[in-house]
C-alpha cells in the first residue's frame, strides 16, 4: 500500500503542476478579455458601473494569481519564468500593485472620474508589460 502511495505521488505531481499552469492560462485569458472590454468601453466613453465591475474582476484575478505558482509548476506548457521562484517577493509585489491599479480604476469608473480612470488604466496596462518582461519566458 505504501509503495502505491509513493508511485501515485510521483506520477501525479506533474498532473498537479499542469492544473496550476492551466488555471494560470485560463485566468490570463479572462484577464485579457476583460482588458479588451475595458479598452472598448473607454473608447466608447462608457464610464459606468459595468466598467467598474470589469476592473473589480481584474482585481480579484490579480489577488489570486500569485497563489498559482508553486515551485513545482514550472516547465512543460508553462511560459512562466523560474525567476518567479528566485524573486517571489518582487512577483507578489507586482501582482499586488496590479490589483491596486485595478481597484483604483474600478473606483474611478464608478465615480465617473475620467482622469483617474485614464491614469489607473494606463498604469494597469504598464504593470502587465512589466510583469511579462520580468517573469515570462
KAFENJO-V872374 format. One record per residue. N is the residue number from 1. RES is the residue in three letters. PHI is phi in whole degrees, -180 to 180 (NA if undefined). D_LAST is the distance of its C-alpha to the last C-alpha in Angstrom with 1 decimal. Layout:
n-><N;N>
res-><RES;RES>
phi-><PHI;PHI>
d_last-><D_LAST;D_LAST>
//
This chain:
n-><1;2;3;4;5;6;7;8;9;10;11;12;13;14;15;16;17;18;19;20;21;22;23;24;25;26;27;28;29;30;31;32;33;34;35;36;37;38;39;40;41;42;43;44;45;46;47;48;49;50;51;52;53;54;55;56;57;58;59;60;61;62;63;64;65;66;67;68;69;70;71;72;73;74;75;76;77;78;79;80;81;82;83;84;85;86;87;88;89;90;91;92;93;94;95;96;97;98;99;100;101;102;103;104;105;106;107;108;109;110;111;112;113;114;115;116;117;118;119;120;121;122;123;124;125;126;127;128;129;130;131;132;133;134;135;136;137>
res-><UNK;UNK;UNK;UNK;UNK;UNK;UNK;UNK;UNK;UNK;UNK;UNK;UNK;UNK;UNK;UNK;UNK;UNK;UNK;UNK;UNK;UNK;UNK;UNK;UNK;UNK;UNK;UNK;UNK;UNK;UNK;UNK;UNK;UNK;UNK;UNK;UNK;UNK;UNK;UNK;UNK;UNK;UNK;UNK;UNK;UNK;UNK;UNK;UNK;UNK;UNK;UNK;UNK;UNK;UNK;UNK;UNK;UNK;UNK;UNK;UNK;UNK;UNK;UNK;UNK;UNK;UNK;UNK;UNK;UNK;UNK;UNK;UNK;UNK;UNK;UNK;UNK;UNK;UNK;UNK;UNK;UNK;UNK;UNK;UNK;UNK;UNK;UNK;UNK;UNK;UNK;UNK;UNK;UNK;UNK;UNK;UNK;UNK;UNK;UNK;UNK;UNK;UNK;UNK;UNK;UNK;UNK;UNK;UNK;UNK;UNK;UNK;UNK;UNK;UNK;UNK;UNK;UNK;UNK;UNK;UNK;UNK;UNK;UNK;UNK;UNK;UNK;UNK;UNK;UNK;UNK;UNK;UNK;UNK;UNK;UNK;UNK>
phi-><NA;-61;-63;-61;-64;-63;-64;-61;-63;-62;-83;-88;-55;-62;-66;-65;-62;-64;-62;-64;-62;-62;-65;-61;-64;-62;-66;-69;-64;-64;-57;-62;-64;-64;-65;-62;-63;-63;-57;-65;-65;-65;-58;-88;59;-100;-96;-154;-65;-65;-66;-58;-66;-61;-67;-64;-66;-62;-59;-62;-59;-72;-74;-80;-53;-60;-72;-96;-127;-64;-55;-94;-108;-108;91;64;-75;-71;-103;-74;-80;-69;-60;-60;-65;-72;-132;-58;-63;-62;-64;-64;-62;-65;-65;-64;-63;-63;-61;-66;-62;-64;-63;-63;-64;-62;-63;-62;-65;-63;-92;54;-94;-64;-64;-65;-62;-60;-64;-67;-64;-63;-66;-62;-63;-63;-69;-63;-62;-64;-64;-64;-71;-92;-128;-126;-75>
d_last-><40.4;38.4;36.9;35.9;34.1;32.1;31.3;30.3;28.0;26.4;25.8;25.0;22.2;19.5;21.2;20.9;17.1;16.9;19.0;16.7;13.7;16.3;17.7;14.5;14.0;17.7;17.8;15.1;17.2;20.2;18.9;18.2;21.6;23.3;21.9;23.2;26.5;26.7;26.2;28.9;31.3;31.0;31.6;34.6;35.8;35.7;35.3;36.6;36.1;34.0;31.4;31.8;31.1;27.8;26.6;28.0;25.9;22.7;23.9;24.4;20.9;19.4;21.9;21.0;17.3;16.7;19.0;16.6;14.3;16.7;15.7;16.2;14.0;10.7;10.1;11.9;11.2;8.7;5.3;5.8;5.1;8.6;9.4;10.8;13.4;14.2;14.6;15.8;18.5;16.4;14.2;17.6;19.3;16.9;17.3;21.0;21.2;19.8;22.4;25.0;24.4;24.7;27.9;29.3;28.7;30.4;33.3;33.5;33.6;36.2;38.3;37.8;36.8;35.1;34.3;32.5;30.7;29.5;28.3;26.6;25.0;23.7;22.4;20.8;18.9;18.0;16.6;14.2;13.0;12.9;10.9;8.1;8.3;8.6;6.8;3.8;0.0>
//
